Structure formats: C-alpha cells, structure tokens
C-alpha cells in the first residue's frame, strides 16, 4: 500500500498537507533533526499537530536523525520521551537508546543511515525498525528489488532537490561552509557555482556542476504504487 508522506515546517503546512490528501507528515522537533535550520515545532505546536492529524486519520513522524555525540545522548533521550508522550507515530535513528526510553515508538531508519541495499534493510529490521528510508541515489530497478524482498516497510523520496553526495555521508558542507549536513546544518555548497578546468566550448567559466534538478514525482507515482503493492504481498 502506497503512503503519501509530506514534510511540514509549520502548522499551516500540516493543515495543507492533510487537507490535500497526505497520509502522514513529518516534522522537525528538538535539536537533533536534519531540519535543524528550518522552523521547527515547539512542544505545544508538535502536540497540536499530532492531535490534528490523528483526528483526521493521518500519522505524524517526528525526526531525530542527525549524528550525535556521547554527551548529547541524554538530551536526545528527553526528546524521545516527549515524542512518546505526545503520541508521535515514529522516530528516526538512535535505535538502541530509543528502545530503552520509548519502547512503544515505531522506529524508522533515516536516509542518514545510507540504507542502499537489501542487506541494509534487513539490518534495520534486526535492530527493531519497522521502516527503512532508502538512500536517494538508488535507481528505480534497485528500489523495486528491495521492495519485493524487504521484511519491513520501505520509504523513498519522490520529490525534492537531490544532494550530489551519498545520503548521510556528506562532508562537503563542513569543508566549504563550516557547517555539517549530517548535523542538520547543511550550507548547501552543491547549489553553488564552481569553476571547472575543462569546459565545453562557448560555456561560461562558472557553472552549477553539482546542482541536480528536482526529482519530479509526476512520472513516478504509478510505478511507486506498483512497488508498494508488491512489497505488501
């Protein structure tokens, strides 16, 4: 079964997503999510979003999916407990600790885990996760194979600006921008123009060599529906 999951940066976005048919939304909450630079939800706002969505049959996923240091784990545990109390449907990452402090939460393996193979999906299942978010670099054929053989749910991106680095493995932002994309503070260096040594004739010296076009969902929804049906069998 195909589930339409939409990001939401505000209560207005939550309302728009649900009213236009989204089955679920995901929110940035707390200090340890990859939407760290976006406008994240306060505890009161997140609780209101959960209540709004659940009354209308939609799910809410709250993100906890950046690289953490040892000293940050107690803070992440507090965030997980708050998510558990407000009735969030899933949480992303830090699996072992979350199992201890919020055992009732469903866990999803974030794209930050660089899950790009069936073995990676099976490892997520072994860790107690109910869904794996596949790396954005995978082809349709690779996604189809994983969906057909995965023991847990599969989530994949169908729209959005695609990073030129492997999901969860970017060090370019830290090197050039002084901010880590793996810590939720991507400086977006792959959107910048770069100068190449060898350029096609007649081209200017500075081009956006690393900036990929949006991955449009329009021509992929039918195929994704087929993949969802295959994985449910």
C-alpha positions in Angstrom: 0.0 0.0 0.0 1.4 3.4 -1.0 1.6 6.1 1.7 2.0 9.7 0.8 4.3 11.3 3.3 4.8 15.1 3.2 7.3 17.4 5.1 5.7 20.1 7.2 7.5 23.2 8.6 4.6 24.8 10.2 1.0 24.1 11.4 -0.2 25.7 8.2 1.8 23.2 6.2 0.4 20.4 8.3 -3.1 21.5 7.6 -2.5 21.9 3.9 -0.8 18.5 3.6 -3.6 16.6 5.4 -6.4 18.5 3.6 -4.8 17.7 0.3 -4.6 14.0 0.9 -1.3 13.3 2.7 -1.5 10.1 4.7 1.3 11.3 7.0 3.5 14.3 7.7 7.0 14.5 9.2 8.1 17.4 11.5 11.4 18.8 12.7 11.3 18.6 16.5 14.0 19.2 19.1 17.7 19.9 18.5 18.7 16.7 16.8 17.0 16.6 13.4 18.1 17.1 9.9 15.6 20.0 9.6 17.6 22.0 12.2 17.9 25.1 10.0 14.2 25.1 9.3 11.4 26.5 11.5 10.9 23.6 13.9 7.9 22.9 16.1 7.8 23.7 19.8 6.4 21.0 22.2 3.0 22.7 22.2 2.9 23.0 18.4 4.0 19.4 17.8 1.4 18.1 20.3 -1.3 20.2 18.4 -0.1 18.8 15.1 -0.3 15.2 16.4 -3.8 15.8 17.7 -4.9 17.5 14.4 -3.6 14.7 12.3 -4.8 11.8 14.4 -8.3 13.1 14.4 -8.2 13.0 10.6 -6.6 9.6 10.3 -3.1 10.8 9.4 0.1 9.9 11.0 2.9 12.2 12.4 6.5 11.3 12.2 8.9 13.4 14.4 12.5 13.4 13.3 15.6 12.5 15.5 18.1 11.7 12.8 21.4 13.5 13.0 24.8 12.3 14.1 25.0 12.7 17.9 28.0 12.9 20.3 28.0 10.9 23.5 27.3 14.0 25.6 24.2 14.7 23.5 22.5 11.3 24.2 20.7 12.4 27.4 19.2 15.4 25.6 18.1 13.1 22.7 16.6 10.7 25.3 14.5 13.6 26.7 13.3 14.5 23.1 12.3 10.8 22.6 10.3 10.7 25.8 8.5 13.9 24.8 7.7 12.5 21.4 6.4 9.3 23.1 4.2 11.3 25.5 2.6 13.3 22.7 1.8 10.2 20.7 4.1 10.6 17.7 3.9 7.6 15.3 7.6 7.1 14.6 11.1 8.4 15.3 14.2 8.2 13.2 17.6 7.0 14.3 19.4 6.3 17.7 17.7 3.0 17.8 19.2 1.3 20.9 18.7 4.3 23.2 15.2 4.8 21.9 14.3 1.2 22.6 15.2 1.9 26.3 13.4 5.2 26.9 10.5 4.9 24.5 9.8 1.2 23.8 6.4 1.8 22.3 7.6 4.0 19.4 7.9 2.7 15.9 11.4 3.3 14.6 12.3 4.2 11.1 15.8 4.0 9.6 16.5 7.5 8.3 18.1 8.3 5.0 21.0 9.5 7.1 21.8 5.8 7.7 22.7 5.4 4.0 20.5 2.3 3.6 21.2 1.4 -0.1 20.8 -2.4 -0.2 18.5 -5.2 0.8 21.1 -6.2 3.4 20.9 -2.8 4.9 17.1 -3.0 5.1 17.4 -6.4 6.8 19.9 -4.9 9.3 17.3 -2.2 10.1 14.8 -5.0 10.7 17.2 -6.8 13.0 17.5 -3.5 15.0 13.8 -3.5 15.5 12.9 -0.9 12.9 9.5 -1.1 11.1 10.5 1.0 8.1 13.7 1.9 6.2 14.1 5.1 4.3 16.2 4.3 1.2 19.2 6.4 0.0 18.1 8.9 -2.6 20.8 7.7 -5.1 19.1 4.3 -5.8 17.6 3.6 -9.2 14.1 2.5 -9.8 15.2 -1.1 -10.5 17.1 -1.2 -7.2 14.1 0.2 -5.3 11.9 -2.4 -7.0 14.2 -5.2 -6.0 14.4 -4.1 -2.4 10.6 -3.5 -2.1 9.9 -7.0 -3.4 12.2 -8.7 -0.9 12.2 -6.4 2.2 10.9 -7.7 5.5 9.8 -4.2 6.6 8.2 -1.1 5.1 10.1 0.9 2.6 10.1 4.7 2.2 11.7 6.5 -0.7 11.9 10.2 -1.8 9.9 11.1 -4.9 10.4 14.9 -5.0 12.9 17.4 -3.8 16.4 18.8 -4.5 18.8 15.8 -4.6 22.1 16.2 -2.9 25.1 15.2 -5.1 26.7 13.4 -2.1 25.7 9.9 -0.8 22.8 10.2 1.6 24.2 10.6 5.2 27.8 10.8 4.0 28.3 14.4 3.1 31.4 16.2 4.3 31.4 18.9 1.6 29.3 21.3 3.7 31.6 21.0 6.7 34.7 21.6 4.4 33.4 24.5 2.5 30.6 26.0 4.6 31.8 25.2 8.1 28.5 23.5 8.9 27.7 19.8 8.9 24.8 18.5 6.8 25.0 15.3 8.9 24.2 17.5 11.9 21.2 19.2 10.3 23.0 22.4 9.3 23.8 21.9 5.6 25.3 25.0 4.0 24.1 23.8 0.6 27.5 24.0 -1.2 26.4 21.8 -4.1 23.9 24.5 -5.1 26.8 27.0 -5.7 28.6 27.7 -9.0 32.0 26.1 -9.4 34.7 26.7 -11.9 35.9 23.7 -13.9 39.3 23.3 -15.6 37.9 21.9 -18.8 34.7 23.5 -20.1 32.6 22.9 -23.2 33.2 25.4 -26.0 31.2 28.5 -25.5 30.3 27.8 -21.9 30.9 30.4 -19.1 33.7 29.7 -16.5 31.4 29.2 -13.5 28.6 26.6 -13.7 26.4 24.8 -11.2 28.2 21.5 -11.8 27.0 19.8 -8.6 23.4 21.0 -8.5 20.9 18.4 -9.6 17.4 19.0 -10.9 14.4 18.3 -8.7 13.3 14.7 -8.8 9.8 15.0 -10.0 7.1 12.7 -8.7 4.7 13.2 -11.7 6.0 10.4 -13.9 6.8 8.0 -11.0 3.6 7.7 -8.9 2.2 4.8 -11.0 5.4 2.9 -10.6 5.7 3.6 -6.9 2.1 2.3 -6.5 3.2 -0.9 -8.1 6.2 -1.2 -5.8 4.1 -0.5 -2.8 1.6 -3.3 -3.8 4.5 -5.7 -4.5 6.0 -5.1 -1.0 2.7 -5.6 0.7 2.3 -9.1 -0.8 
